[in-house]
Amino acid sequence: MEKAYRLLERSDYSEKGMFEKLKRLYYSEEDAAAAVAVCVKKNFVNDRRYGEILCRRYGEKYGESRVLSAMCAKGI
């Protein structure tokens, strides 16, 4: 949980993104899934909010297809 909190201090993540990041940092799938579940429950990780951020970030520069592509890549 501490690592998940530290990651969230620096950046927002989707559920999938947080899970994958924790797995890449050599946490087990069970531990990563549990940490993501707690973050979702506490609303620290929110896919809807993260999707809105991506829409604003990419929507100003790129078209709809680029926004959708970015959202799919991030697991939204």
N, C-alpha and C positions, 0 to 999 in steps of 0.2 A: 504494500500500500504506500509506503514512503516513497518508493521510486515513482509510482504512478502520480502521486501528488507533486513531486519535483518536476516531472515532465509537464504537468498541466500548468505549472507556474510560468513556463516559458512559451507554451503554445497550446492551442486548442487541438483536440483530436476527435475523430469519429470513433465509434465503438470498435469498428474493425481496425482502424489505425492504431488505437491504443493497445488493442490485443496483439497486433502484429509487432509493435514496437517492444512490448514487454517480452514477447517470445524471442525476438532478436537479441534481447539482453540476457538470454539464457534462463528465463523463468519458465517453469513448467506450464503446460497448457491450462492445467487446473488452477494454478496460482494466478496466471494472467486473467483467466475468465472470472475468477472470484474478485480480483481487483477491479476489473472493468464493471462488474455487476454492482459493486459498492459505489463506484464513481457515477454510474448511471442513476442509482437510487438517490444519491445525494445531489443529483443534477449538475455534477461537475463535467460530465460527458453527456452531451445532448446532440443527437444527430440532426434534429431539426434546426437548432441554433447554428450548428456547424455548417449545414447546407446553406443557410441564409448568408453566413459569412462568405462562403465560396461564391455564391451568386453575386454578392456585392463586389467582391474582389475581382472576379473574372468578367462579370457582366459589364463593367465600365470599359474594359479594353477589348473584349472578344464577343463573339456571337453566341447564340444559344447552344450550338453544337459543342463549342469549346467548354462552356459551363457544364453541360451534361457529361462530357467526357471527364472533366475534372472531378465531378461528383461521383461518377462510377469508379474512377481510380481510387477515390478515398473511401469507398464502401457505402456511399449514401444512395 
